[in-house]
Amino acid sequence: MFLPLVEPILTGELSVNPEEVRELEEMRIHWPFHLCYSSFDRKRRGFYDIVVAEQTREGFEWLRHVSQYNGSLYCDTESIMGSNRLALITLCCIQSRSILLWRVHRLDSRRLAILKEEIERFIFRRRGVLVVFGPESFFSKESTDNIQPRGRNPPFLLNMAKDVGVILDKKETLSDWGARALRRDQIEYADMDALVLYALEGGWIEERRERRLPCKLFINNYSLKNLRSTKDHNFLHLQN
């Protein structure tokens, strides 16, 4: 399996050479894409719209569009391998059926601090939190709800997703998130890492239909602070 190969990297036991990651990324550019999650298929009813924000203003535009809704956002981040420099913030708004991929790899520490403050203010005004899986050191603990079960050996997201019927593909874990442009596989990978958190809280996504497994919510040693609203709203399409 792929997971045992990357587990030492994810746990920090093995370092990654950034140059090797870049070389791998150059090869991947010429490979055909293989990720095709149903939730992001624009031909399906109720798909989740994807917004890739290359500029800071595009990210704030997305926040303004989803500000009409209250409640929590599902969040994940990606960093540049070998440097731990933040490269991507993914925010998923269930009510608008929209997911933002906010590329921040070009921002300096001052602008990142401002961005963090603005996102946390935004989620406070929504009377919600940022739902995450595992510690997200970029955001404050007060603004996040970590739904990863506690314990000496906490489970990986890949395994938790399987228990709610979602099969994740983690081959993009070693991607170059600071590349000039994100590939389609990177985009779908990052989107699903945020959307699957909704499924872990009992929400319905198309991927659960494709593999019919009994839903198991792991609530031992932790509690879900708030049940998020699962009411569907008309999706919002943002033009870049």
ROMAR-13525 format. One line per 3 residues: their letters; for each residue x, y, z of N, C-alpha, C, O. Coordinates in nm, 2 decimals, padded with zeros to 4 digits. Example, Ala and Ser with C-alpha at 12.3 -4.5 7.8 and 13.67 -1.06 7.14 Angstrom:
2
as> 01.32 -00.57 00.78 01.23 -00.45 00.78 01.32 -00.33 00.78 01.42 -00.33 00.85 | 01.28 -00.22 00.71 01.37 -00.11 00.71 01.29 00.00 00.79 01.34 00.11 00.80
This chain:
240
mfl> 00.08 -00.12 00.00 00.00 00.00 00.00 00.09 00.12 00.00 00.20 00.12 00.04 | 00.02 00.24 -00.04 00.10 00.36 -00.05 00.12 00.42 00.09 00.22 00.49 00.11 | 00.02 00.41 00.18 00.03 00.47 00.31 00.15 00.43 00.39 00.22 00.52 00.44
plv> 00.19 00.30 00.40 00.31 00.27 00.47 00.44 00.34 00.42 00.53 00.36 00.49 | 00.44 00.38 00.29 00.55 00.44 00.23 00.56 00.59 00.27 00.67 00.64 00.29 | 00.45 00.65 00.29 00.45 00.80 00.33 00.43 00.82 00.47 00.45 00.93 00.52
epi> 00.40 00.72 00.55 00.37 00.74 00.69 00.49 00.80 00.77 00.47 00.89 00.85 | 00.62 00.75 00.74 00.73 00.82 00.81 00.74 00.96 00.78 00.79 01.04 00.86 | 00.70 01.00 00.66 00.71 01.14 00.62 00.60 01.22 00.69 00.63 01.33 00.74
ltg> 00.48 01.17 00.70 00.37 01.24 00.76 00.39 01.25 00.91 00.35 01.35 00.97 | 00.46 01.16 00.97 00.49 01.16 01.12 00.62 01.24 01.15 00.65 01.25 01.27 | 00.69 01.28 01.05 00.81 01.36 01.07 00.94 01.27 01.10 01.04 01.32 01.13
els> 00.92 01.14 01.08 01.04 01.05 01.11 01.14 01.05 00.99 01.25 01.01 01.01 | 01.09 01.09 00.87 01.17 01.09 00.76 01.16 01.23 00.69 01.05 01.28 00.66 | 01.28 01.28 00.65 01.27 01.41 00.58 01.26 01.39 00.43 01.29 01.29 00.38
vnp> 01.22 01.50 00.37 01.20 01.50 00.22 01.29 01.60 00.16 01.30 01.71 00.20 | 01.35 01.56 00.05 01.44 01.65 -00.03 01.35 01.73 -00.12 01.29 01.67 -00.21 | 01.34 01.86 -00.10 01.25 01.95 -00.19 01.29 01.93 -00.34 01.20 01.94 -00.42
eev> 01.41 01.92 -00.37 01.45 01.90 -00.51 01.39 01.78 -00.57 01.35 01.78 -00.69 | 01.39 01.67 -00.49 01.33 01.54 -00.55 01.18 01.56 -00.57 01.13 01.50 -00.66 | 01.12 01.64 -00.48 00.97 01.66 -00.50 00.95 01.74 -00.62 00.85 01.71 -00.70
rel> 01.03 01.84 -00.65 01.02 01.92 -00.77 01.04 01.83 -00.90 00.97 01.85 -01.00 | 01.14 01.74 -00.89 01.17 01.66 -01.01 01.05 01.56 -01.03 01.01 01.54 -01.15 | 00.99 01.51 -00.92 00.87 01.43 -00.94 00.76 01.50 -01.00 00.68 01.45 -01.08
eem> 00.74 01.63 -00.96 00.63 01.71 -01.01 00.65 01.74 -01.16 00.55 01.74 -01.23 | 00.77 01.76 -01.20 00.80 01.78 -01.35 00.75 01.66 -01.43 00.70 01.67 -01.54 | 00.78 01.54 -01.37 00.73 01.42 -01.44 00.58 01.40 -01.44 00.52 01.36 -01.54
rih> 00.52 01.44 -01.33 00.37 01.43 -01.31 00.30 01.51 -01.41 00.19 01.48 -01.45 | 00.36 01.62 -01.45 00.29 01.72 -01.55 00.25 01.64 -01.67 00.15 01.68 -01.73 | 00.33 01.55 -01.71 00.30 01.47 -01.84 00.22 01.35 -01.82 00.19 01.28 -01.92
wpf> 00.18 01.32 -01.70 00.10 01.20 -01.67 -00.05 01.23 -01.69 -00.09 01.35 -01.66 | -00.13 01.14 -01.74 -00.27 01.16 -01.74 -00.33 01.17 -01.60 -00.28 01.10 -01.51 | -00.43 01.25 -01.58 -00.49 01.26 -01.44 -00.56 01.14 -01.41 -00.62 01.07 -01.50
hlc> -00.57 01.10 -01.28 -00.64 00.98 -01.25 -00.75 01.00 -01.14 -00.83 00.92 -01.12 | -00.74 01.12 -01.07 -00.85 01.15 -00.97 -00.97 01.21 -01.04 -00.96 01.30 -01.12 | -01.08 01.15 -01.01 -01.21 01.21 -01.07 -01.32 01.18 -00.97 -01.40 01.09 -00.99
yss> -01.33 01.26 -00.86 -01.43 01.24 -00.76 -01.56 01.29 -00.81 -01.57 01.40 -00.88 | -01.67 01.21 -00.79 -01.80 01.25 -00.84 -01.85 01.38 -00.78 -01.93 01.45 -00.85 | -01.81 01.42 -00.66 -01.86 01.54 -00.60 -01.82 01.66 -00.68 -01.88 01.77 -00.66
fdr> -01.71 01.65 -00.76 -01.67 01.77 -00.84 -01.69 01.76 -00.99 -01.64 01.84 -01.07 | -01.78 01.66 -01.02 -01.82 01.64 -01.16 -01.93 01.74 -01.20 -02.04 01.73 -01.15 | -01.90 01.84 -01.28 -01.99 01.94 -01.31 -02.12 01.89 -01.39 -02.21 01.96 -01.40
krr> -02.11 01.77 -01.44 -02.22 01.71 -01.51 -02.33 01.65 -01.41 -02.44 01.62 -01.45 | -02.29 01.64 -01.29 -02.38 01.58 -01.19 -02.46 01.69 -01.12 -02.41 01.80 -01.10 | -02.58 01.66 -01.08 -02.66 01.75 -01.00 -02.60 01.77 -00.87 -02.56 01.68 -00.80
gfy> -02.59 01.90 -00.82 -02.54 01.92 -00.69 -02.40 01.91 -00.67 -02.35 01.89 -00.56 | -02.32 01.93 -00.77 -02.17 01.92 -00.76 -02.12 02.04 -00.68 -02.19 02.14 -00.66 | -02.00 02.02 -00.63 -01.93 02.12 -00.55 -01.84 02.20 -00.64 -01.76 02.15 -00.71
div> -01.87 02.33 -00.65 -01.79 02.42 -00.73 -01.65 02.45 -00.67 -01.64 02.46 -00.55 | -01.55 02.45 -00.75 -01.41 02.47 -00.71 -01.36 02.60 -00.75 -01.37 02.64 -00.87 | -01.31 02.68 -00.66 -01.25 02.81 -00.69 -01.10 02.80 -00.65 -01.07 02.79 -00.53
vae> -01.01 02.82 -00.74 -00.87 02.83 -00.71 -00.83 02.97 -00.71 -00.83 03.04 -00.82 | -00.79 03.02 -00.60 -00.75 03.16 -00.58 -00.60 03.18 -00.59 -00.53 03.15 -00.50 | -00.56 03.23 -00.70 -00.41 03.26 -00.72 -00.37 03.39 -00.66 -00.26 03.41 -00.62
qtr> -00.47 03.48 -00.65 -00.45 03.61 -00.60 -00.53 03.63 -00.47 -00.63 03.57 -00.45 | -00.47 03.71 -00.37 -00.54 03.72 -00.24 -00.68 03.78 -00.26 -00.77 03.73 -00.18 | -00.70 03.87 -00.35 -00.83 03.93 -00.36 -00.93 03.83 -00.41 -01.05 03.84 -00.37
egf> -00.89 03.73 -00.48 -00.99 03.62 -00.52 -01.04 03.54 -00.40 -01.15 03.50 -00.39 | -00.95 03.52 -00.30 -00.99 03.45 -00.18 -01.08 03.53 -00.10 -01.18 03.48 -00.05 | -01.06 03.66 -00.09 -01.15 03.75 -00.01 -01.29 03.76 -00.09 -01.39 03.77 -00.02
ewl> -01.28 03.75 -00.22 -01.41 03.76 -00.29 -01.49 03.63 -00.26 -01.62 03.65 -00.25 | -01.43 03.52 -00.25 -01.50 03.39 -00.21 -01.56 03.41 -00.07 -01.68 03.37 -00.05 | -01.49 03.47 00.02 -01.54 03.48 00.16 -01.66 03.57 00.15 -01.76 03.55 00.23
rhv> -01.66 03.68 00.07 -01.77 03.77 00.06 -01.90 03.69 00.01 -02.01 03.72 00.06 | -01.88 03.61 -00.09 -01.99 03.53 -00.15 -02.05 03.44 -00.05 -02.17 03.42 -00.05 | -01.97 03.38 00.04 -02.03 03.28 00.13 -02.07 03.34 00.27 -02.11 03.27 00.36
sqy> -02.05 03.47 00.28 -02.08 03.54 00.41 -02.23 03.54 00.44 -02.26 03.57 00.55 | -02.31 03.51 00.34 -02.46 03.50 00.36 -02.50 03.39 00.45 -02.61 03.38 00.50 | -02.41 03.29 00.47 -02.44 03.17 00.54 -02.37 03.17 00.68 -02.26 03.23 00.69
ngs> -02.43 03.11 00.78 -02.37 03.10 00.91 -02.32 02.95 00.92 -02.35 02.87 00.85 | -02.24 02.93 01.03 -02.19 02.80 01.06 -02.04 02.78 01.02 -01.97 02.87 00.99 | -02.00 02.65 01.04 -01.86 02.62 01.03 -01.82 02.59 00.88 -01.90 02.57 00.79
lyc> -01.69 02.60 00.86 -01.63 02.57 00.73 -01.53 02.45 00.76 -01.48 02.43 00.86 | -01.52 02.36 00.66 -01.43 02.25 00.67 -01.30 02.29 00.60 -01.29 02.35 00.49 | -01.19 02.26 00.67 -01.06 02.32 00.64 -00.95 02.22 00.64 -00.94 02.13 00.72
dte> -00.86 02.24 00.54 -00.73 02.16 00.53 -00.62 02.25 00.48 -00.65 02.35 00.41 | -00.50 02.22 00.51 -00.39 02.30 00.45 -00.28 02.21 00.39 -00.28 02.09 00.43 | -00.21 02.26 00.30 -00.09 02.19 00.24 00.03 02.28 00.25 00.02 02.40 00.23
sim> 00.14 02.22 00.28 00.27 02.29 00.29 00.37 02.24 00.18 00.35 02.13 00.13 | 00.47 02.32 00.16 00.57 02.28 00.07 00.67 02.18 00.14 00.72 02.21 00.24 | 00.68 02.07 00.08 00.76 01.96 00.14 00.90 02.00 00.16 00.97 02.06 00.08
gsn> 00.95 01.97 00.28 01.09 02.00 00.31 01.11 02.14 00.38 01.22 02.16 00.43 | 01.01 02.22 00.37 01.03 02.36 00.43 00.92 02.39 00.53 00.93 02.48 00.61 | 00.81 02.31 00.53 00.69 02.34 00.62 00.64 02.48 00.59 00.57 02.53 00.68
rla> 00.66 02.54 00.48 00.61 02.67 00.44 00.46 02.65 00.39 00.44 02.57 00.30 | 00.37 02.72 00.45 00.23 02.70 00.41 00.21 02.74 00.26 00.26 02.85 00.22 | 00.14 02.66 00.19 00.13 02.68 00.04 -00.02 02.69 00.00 -00.05 02.76 -00.10
lit> -00.11 02.62 00.08 -00.25 02.62 00.03 -00.34 02.61 00.15 -00.32 02.53 00.25 | -00.45 02.69 00.15 -00.56 02.68 00.25 -00.68 02.64 00.17 -00.73 02.71 00.08 | -00.74 02.53 00.21 -00.87 02.48 00.15 -00.98 02.50 00.25 -00.98 02.46 00.36
lcc> -01.09 02.57 00.20 -01.21 02.60 00.28 -01.33 02.55 00.21 -01.35 02.58 00.09 | -01.41 02.47 00.27 -01.53 02.41 00.21 -01.66 02.47 00.28 -01.67 02.45 00.40 | -01.74 02.53 00.20 -01.87 02.58 00.25 -01.98 02.48 00.20 -02.01 02.48 00.08
iqs> -02.04 02.41 00.29 -02.14 02.31 00.25 -02.27 02.38 00.20 -02.32 02.34 00.10 | -02.31 02.49 00.26 -02.43 02.55 00.22 -02.43 02.61 00.08 -02.53 02.60 00.01 | -02.31 02.66 00.04 -02.30 02.71 -00.10 -02.25 02.61 -00.20 -02.24 02.64 -00.32
rsi> -02.22 02.49 -00.15 -02.16 02.38 -00.23 -02.04 02.44 -00.31 -02.03 02.43 -00.43 | -01.95 02.50 -00.24 -01.84 02.57 -00.30 -01.71 02.54 -00.21 -01.72 02.54 -00.09 | -01.60 02.52 -00.28 -01.47 02.49 -00.21 -01.37 02.59 -00.27 -01.35 02.60 -00.39
llw> -01.30 02.65 -00.17 -01.19 02.75 -00.21 -01.06 02.69 -00.19 -01.03 02.63 -00.08 | -00.97 02.69 -00.29 -00.83 02.66 -00.28 -00.75 02.79 -00.28 -00.73 02.84 -00.39 | -00.71 02.83 -00.17 -00.64 02.96 -00.16 -00.49 02.94 -00.16 -00.43 02.90 -00.06
rvh> -00.43 02.98 -00.27 -00.28 02.96 -00.28 -00.21 03.07 -00.21 -00.23 03.19 -00.24 | -00.13 03.04 -00.11 -00.06 03.14 -00.03 00.09 03.13 -00.02 00.16 03.19 00.06 | 00.14 03.05 -00.12 00.29 03.02 -00.11 00.37 03.14 -00.14 00.49 03.14 -00.11
rld> 00.32 03.24 -00.20 00.39 03.36 -00.23 00.39 03.47 -00.12 00.46 03.57 -00.13 | 00.31 03.45 -00.02 00.29 03.55 00.08 00.40 03.54 00.18 00.45 03.43 00.22 | 00.44 03.66 00.23 00.54 03.66 00.33 00.47 03.65 00.47 00.35 03.64 00.48
srr> 00.55 03.64 00.58 00.50 03.61 00.71 00.40 03.72 00.75 00.30 03.69 00.82 | 00.43 03.85 00.72 00.34 03.95 00.76 00.20 03.94 00.69 00.10 03.95 00.76 | 00.20 03.91 00.57 00.07 03.90 00.50 00.00 03.77 00.54 -00.12 03.77 00.54
lai> 00.07 03.67 00.57 00.01 03.55 00.61 -00.06 03.57 00.75 -00.17 03.52 00.77 | 00.01 03.65 00.84 -00.05 03.68 00.97 -00.18 03.76 00.95 -00.28 03.73 01.02 | -00.18 03.85 00.86 -00.30 03.93 00.83 -00.41 03.84 00.78 -00.53 03.85 00.82
lke> -00.38 03.75 00.68 -00.48 03.66 00.63 -00.54 03.57 00.73 -00.66 03.54 00.74 | -00.45 03.51 00.82 -00.50 03.43 00.93 -00.60 03.50 01.02 -00.71 03.45 01.05 | -00.57 03.63 01.05 -00.66 03.71 01.14 -00.79 03.73 01.07 -00.89 03.72 01.13
eie> -00.79 03.76 00.94 -00.91 03.79 00.86 -01.00 03.66 00.85 -01.12 03.67 00.87 | -00.94 03.54 00.83 -01.02 03.42 00.82 -01.08 03.39 00.96 -01.19 03.35 00.96 | -01.00 03.41 01.06 -01.06 03.38 01.20 -01.17 03.47 01.24 -01.26 03.44 01.30
rfi> -01.15 03.60 01.20 -01.26 03.69 01.22 -01.39 03.65 01.14 -01.50 03.66 01.19 | -01.36 03.61 01.02 -01.48 03.57 00.93 -01.55 03.45 00.99 -01.67 03.45 01.00 | -01.48 03.35 01.04 -01.55 03.23 01.10 -01.62 03.27 01.23 -01.72 03.21 01.26
frr> -01.56 03.36 01.30 -01.63 03.41 01.43 -01.76 03.48 01.39 -01.86 03.45 01.46 | -01.76 03.56 01.29 -01.88 03.63 01.25 -01.99 03.53 01.20 -02.11 03.55 01.22 | -01.94 03.41 01.15 -02.04 03.31 01.10 -02.09 03.23 01.22 -02.17 03.14 01.20
rgv> -02.04 03.25 01.34 -02.07 03.18 01.46 -02.04 03.03 01.44 -02.12 02.94 01.48 | -01.93 03.00 01.38 -01.88 02.87 01.36 -01.73 02.85 01.39 -01.67 02.93 01.46 | -01.68 02.74 01.34 -01.54 02.71 01.36 -01.48 02.65 01.23 -01.56 02.62 01.14
lvv> -01.35 02.64 01.23 -01.29 02.57 01.12 -01.27 02.42 01.16 -01.19 02.39 01.25 | -01.34 02.33 01.09 -01.34 02.19 01.12 -01.22 02.13 01.06 -01.20 02.14 00.93 | -01.12 02.07 01.13 -01.00 02.02 01.08 -00.98 01.88 01.13 -01.05 01.83 01.22
fgp> -00.88 01.81 01.06 -00.85 01.67 01.10 -00.70 01.68 01.14 -00.61 01.69 01.05 | -00.67 01.67 01.27 -00.53 01.68 01.32 -00.50 01.82 01.35 -00.57 01.91 01.30 | -00.40 01.85 01.42 -00.36 01.99 01.46 -00.33 02.07 01.33 -00.25 02.03 01.25
esf> -00.39 02.19 01.32 -00.36 02.28 01.22 -00.29 02.40 01.29 -00.35 02.49 01.34 | -00.16 02.40 01.29 -00.08 02.50 01.36 -00.10 02.64 01.31 -00.07 02.74 01.38 | -00.14 02.66 01.19 -00.15 02.79 01.13 -00.26 02.87 01.20 -00.25 02.99 01.23
fsk> -00.37 02.80 01.24 -00.49 02.87 01.30 -00.48 02.84 01.45 -00.42 02.75 01.50 | -00.55 02.93 01.52 -00.55 02.92 01.67 -00.65 02.80 01.71 -00.74 02.77 01.63 | -00.62 02.75 01.82 -00.71 02.64 01.87 -00.85 02.68 01.89 -00.94 02.61 01.88
est> -00.87 02.81 01.93 -01.00 02.86 01.96 -01.09 02.87 01.83 -01.21 02.86 01.84 | -01.02 02.88 01.72 -01.10 02.89 01.59 -01.12 02.76 01.52 -01.18 02.76 01.41 | -01.06 02.65 01.58 -01.07 02.52 01.51 -01.14 02.42 01.59 -01.14 02.43 01.72
dni> -01.19 02.32 01.53 -01.25 02.20 01.59 -01.18 02.08 01.53 -01.21 02.04 01.42 | -01.08 02.02 01.60 -01.01 01.90 01.55 -01.09 01.78 01.58 -01.10 01.74 01.70 | -01.14 01.71 01.47 -01.22 01.59 01.49 -01.14 01.46 01.48 -01.20 01.36 01.47
qpr> -01.01 01.47 01.48 -00.93 01.35 01.48 -00.94 01.29 01.62 -00.91 01.36 01.72 | -00.97 01.16 01.63 -00.98 01.10 01.76 -00.84 01.11 01.84 -00.74 01.10 01.77 | -00.85 01.13 01.96 -00.73 01.14 02.05 -00.67 01.00 02.08 -00.75 00.90 02.07
grn> -00.55 01.00 02.12 -00.49 00.87 02.16 -00.34 00.87 02.12 -00.29 00.96 02.06 | -00.28 00.76 02.17 -00.13 00.75 02.14 -00.11 00.73 02.00 00.00 00.78 01.94 | -00.19 00.66 01.93 -00.18 00.63 01.78 -00.30 00.68 01.71 -00.38 00.59 01.67
ppf> -00.32 00.81 01.69 -00.45 00.85 01.63 -00.45 00.80 01.48 -00.35 00.80 01.42 | -00.57 00.77 01.44 -00.59 00.71 01.30 -00.56 00.82 01.19 -00.58 00.94 01.22 | -00.52 00.77 01.08 -00.50 00.86 00.96 -00.63 00.89 00.90 -00.73 00.82 00.91
lln> -00.64 01.00 00.83 -00.76 01.04 00.76 -00.81 00.94 00.66 -00.92 00.91 00.64 | -00.71 00.87 00.59 -00.74 00.77 00.49 -00.82 00.66 00.56 -00.92 00.61 00.49 | -00.79 00.61 00.68 -00.86 00.51 00.74 -00.99 00.55 00.79 -01.09 00.48 00.78
mak> -01.00 00.67 00.85 -01.13 00.72 00.89 -01.23 00.74 00.78 -01.35 00.71 00.79 | -01.18 00.78 00.66 -01.26 00.80 00.55 -01.32 00.67 00.50 -01.44 00.66 00.46 | -01.24 00.56 00.50 -01.29 00.43 00.46 -01.41 00.39 00.55 -01.50 00.32 00.50
dvg> -01.41 00.42 00.67 -01.52 00.38 00.76 -01.65 00.45 00.74 -01.75 00.41 00.79 | -01.65 00.56 00.66 -01.77 00.62 00.62 -01.79 00.60 00.47 -01.88 00.67 00.41 | -01.72 00.51 00.41 -01.75 00.47 00.28 -01.68 00.55 00.17 -01.72 00.55 00.05
vil> -01.58 00.63 00.21 -01.51 00.72 00.11 -01.37 00.67 00.09 -01.29 00.65 00.19 | -01.33 00.64 -00.03 -01.19 00.59 -00.06 -01.11 00.71 -00.10 -01.13 00.77 -00.21 | -01.01 00.75 -00.02 -00.92 00.86 -00.06 -00.80 00.81 -00.13 -00.75 00.70 -00.10
dkk> -00.75 00.89 -00.23 -00.63 00.86 -00.30 -00.52 00.96 -00.24 -00.54 01.08 -00.26 | -00.42 00.91 -00.18 -00.32 00.99 -00.11 -00.19 01.01 -00.19 -00.09 01.05 -00.14 | -00.19 00.97 -00.32 -00.07 00.98 -00.40 -00.02 01.12 -00.42 00.10 01.14 -00.45
etl> -00.10 01.22 -00.40 -00.06 01.36 -00.41 00.00 01.42 -00.29 00.03 01.53 -00.28 | 00.02 01.33 -00.19 00.08 01.38 -00.06 00.21 01.45 -00.08 00.24 01.55 -00.02 | 00.29 01.39 -00.17 00.43 01.44 -00.20 00.43 01.54 -00.31 00.53 01.56 -00.38
sdw> 00.32 01.61 -00.34 00.31 01.70 -00.45 00.39 01.83 -00.42 00.42 01.86 -00.31 | 00.43 01.90 -00.53 00.49 02.03 -00.51 00.37 02.13 -00.51 00.32 02.17 -00.61 | 00.33 02.17 -00.39 00.22 02.27 -00.37 00.26 02.41 -00.40 00.18 02.50 -00.40
gar> 00.39 02.43 -00.43 00.44 02.57 -00.46 00.46 02.58 -00.61 00.52 02.67 -00.66 | 00.41 02.48 -00.69 00.43 02.48 -00.84 00.36 02.60 -00.90 00.27 02.66 -00.84 | 00.40 02.64 -01.02 00.34 02.76 -01.08 00.19 02.74 -01.10 00.12 02.84 -01.08
alr> 00.15 02.62 -01.13 00.00 02.60 -01.15 -00.03 02.46 -01.09 00.05 02.37 -01.10 | -00.14 02.45 -01.02 -00.18 02.32 -00.97 -00.24 02.23 -01.08 -00.31 02.28 -01.16 | -00.20 02.10 -01.07 -00.26 02.01 -01.16 -00.40 01.97 -01.12 -00.44 01.99 -01.00
rdq> -00.48 01.91 -01.21 -00.61 01.87 -01.18 -00.61 01.77 -01.06 -00.70 01.78 -00.97 | -00.52 01.67 -01.06 -00.52 01.58 -00.95 -00.49 01.64 -00.82 -00.55 01.61 -00.72 | -00.40 01.74 -00.82 -00.38 01.82 -00.69 -00.50 01.89 -00.64 -00.53 01.89 -00.52
iey> -00.58 01.95 -00.74 -00.70 02.02 -00.70 -00.80 01.93 -00.64 -00.86 01.96 -00.54 | -00.82 01.81 -00.71 -00.92 01.72 -00.65 -00.88 01.66 -00.52 -00.96 01.64 -00.43 | -00.75 01.63 -00.51 -00.70 01.58 -00.38 -00.72 01.68 -00.27 -00.77 01.64 -00.16
adm> -00.69 01.80 -00.29 -00.70 01.90 -00.18 -00.85 01.93 -00.15 -00.89 01.94 -00.03 | -00.94 01.93 -00.25 -01.08 01.95 -00.23 -01.14 01.84 -00.15 -01.21 01.86 -00.05 | -01.10 01.71 -00.18 -01.16 01.60 -00.11 -01.11 01.59 00.04 -01.19 01.55 00.12
dal> -00.99 01.63 00.06 -00.94 01.63 00.20 -01.02 01.72 00.29 -01.03 01.69 00.41 | -01.08 01.82 00.23 -01.17 01.91 00.31 -01.31 01.86 00.32 -01.37 01.85 00.42 | -01.36 01.82 00.20 -01.50 01.77 00.19 -01.53 01.65 00.27 -01.64 01.63 00.33
vly> -01.43 01.56 00.28 -01.45 01.43 00.35 -01.47 01.45 00.50 -01.53 01.37 00.57 | -01.43 01.57 00.55 -01.45 01.60 00.69 -01.60 01.61 00.72 -01.65 01.58 00.83 | -01.67 01.66 00.62 -01.82 01.67 00.63 -01.88 01.53 00.64 -01.97 01.51 00.72
ale> -01.83 01.44 00.56 -01.87 01.30 00.57 -01.84 01.24 00.70 -01.92 01.16 00.75 | -01.73 01.27 00.76 -01.69 01.21 00.89 -01.79 01.26 01.00 -01.81 01.19 01.10 | -01.85 01.37 00.98 -01.95 01.42 01.08 -02.09 01.38 01.04 -02.19 01.42 01.10
ggw> -02.11 01.28 00.95 -02.24 01.23 00.91 -02.30 01.29 00.79 -02.41 01.25 00.75 | -02.23 01.38 00.72 -02.29 01.44 00.60 -02.28 01.35 00.48 -02.20 01.25 00.48 | -02.37 01.37 00.39 -02.37 01.29 00.27 -02.29 01.35 00.15 -02.32 01.46 00.12
iee> -02.21 01.27 00.09 -02.14 01.31 -00.03 -02.15 01.19 -00.13 -02.16 01.08 -00.09 | -02.13 01.22 -00.26 -02.16 01.12 -00.36 -02.06 01.00 -00.35 -02.10 00.89 -00.38 | -01.94 01.02 -00.30 -01.85 00.91 -00.29 -01.90 00.80 -00.19 -01.85 00.68 -00.20
rre> -01.98 00.83 -00.10 -02.04 00.73 -00.01 -02.14 00.64 -00.08 -02.15 00.53 -00.04 | -02.20 00.69 -00.19 -02.29 00.61 -00.27 -02.22 00.51 -00.35 -02.27 00.40 -00.37 | -02.09 00.54 -00.39 -02.02 00.46 -00.48 -01.96 00.34 -00.41 -01.93 00.23 -00.47
rrl> -01.94 00.35 -00.28 -01.89 00.23 -00.20 -01.98 00.22 -00.08 -01.96 00.29 00.02 | -02.07 00.13 -00.08 -02.17 00.12 00.02 -02.12 00.05 00.14 -02.12 -00.08 00.15 | -02.06 00.12 00.24 -02.02 00.07 00.36 -02.10 00.13 00.47 -02.15 00.24 00.46
pck> -02.12 00.05 00.58 -02.19 00.11 00.70 -02.12 00.23 00.75 -02.00 00.23 00.77 | -02.20 00.33 00.78 -02.14 00.45 00.84 -02.10 00.43 00.99 -02.19 00.39 01.07 | -01.98 00.46 01.02 -01.93 00.45 01.16 -01.87 00.58 01.20 -01.77 00.62 01.13
lfi> -01.92 00.65 01.29 -01.86 00.77 01.34 -01.78 00.74 01.47 -01.83 00.69 01.57 | -01.65 00.77 01.46 -01.56 00.74 01.57 -01.58 00.86 01.67 -01.52 00.97 01.64 | -01.65 00.84 01.78 -01.67 00.95 01.87 -01.61 00.91 02.01 -01.63 00.98 02.11
nny> -01.53 00.80 02.01 -01.46 00.77 02.14 -01.35 00.87 02.17 -01.28 00.91 02.08 | -01.34 00.91 02.29 -01.24 01.00 02.34 -01.25 01.15 02.28 -01.16 01.23 02.30 | -01.36 01.18 02.21 -01.37 01.31 02.17 -01.52 01.33 02.14 -01.60 01.24 02.12
slk> -01.56 01.46 02.12 -01.70 01.48 02.09 -01.71 01.58 01.98 -01.62 01.67 01.97 | -01.82 01.57 01.90 -01.84 01.67 01.80 -01.91 01.79 01.87 -02.02 01.78 01.93 | -01.85 01.90 01.86 -01.90 02.02 01.94 -02.04 02.06 01.89 -02.12 02.09 01.98
nlr> -02.06 02.07 01.76 -02.19 02.11 01.71 -02.22 02.02 01.59 -02.13 02.00 01.51 | -02.34 01.98 01.58 -02.39 01.92 01.45 -02.41 02.03 01.35 -02.49 02.12 01.37 | -02.33 02.02 01.24 -02.35 02.13 01.14 -02.48 02.10 01.06 -02.52 01.99 01.05
stk> -02.53 02.21 01.01 -02.66 02.20 00.93 -02.63 02.12 00.80 -02.53 02.15 00.73 | -02.71 02.03 00.77 -02.69 01.95 00.65 -02.80 01.99 00.54 -02.81 01.92 00.44 | -02.87 02.09 00.57 -02.97 02.14 00.47 -02.90 02.18 00.34 -02.81 02.26 00.35
dhn> -02.95 02.13 00.23 -02.89 02.17 00.10 -02.95 02.31 00.06 -03.06 02.34 00.08 | -02.86 02.39 00.00 -02.89 02.52 -00.05 -02.85 02.52 -00.20 -02.77 02.43 -00.24 | -02.90 02.61 -00.27 -02.86 02.62 -00.41 -02.71 02.65 -00.41 -02.66 02.74 -00.34
flh> -02.63 02.58 -00.50 -02.49 02.60 -00.50 -02.46 02.74 -00.57 -02.54 02.79 -00.65 | -02.35 02.79 -00.53 -02.30 02.92 -00.58 -02.19 02.91 -00.67 -02.08 02.85 -00.63 | -02.20 02.95 -00.79 -02.09 02.94 -00.89 -02.02 03.07 -00.90 -02.08 03.18 -00.93
lqn> -01.89 03.07 -00.87 -01.81 03.19 -00.88 -01.73 03.20 -01.00 -01.66 03.10 -01.04 | -01.73 03.31 -01.07 -01.65 03.32 -01.19 -01.51 03.38 -01.15 -01.51 03.48 -01.09 | -01.41 03.32 -01.20 -01.27 03.37 -01.17 -01.24 03.48 -01.27 -01.13 03.54 -01.27
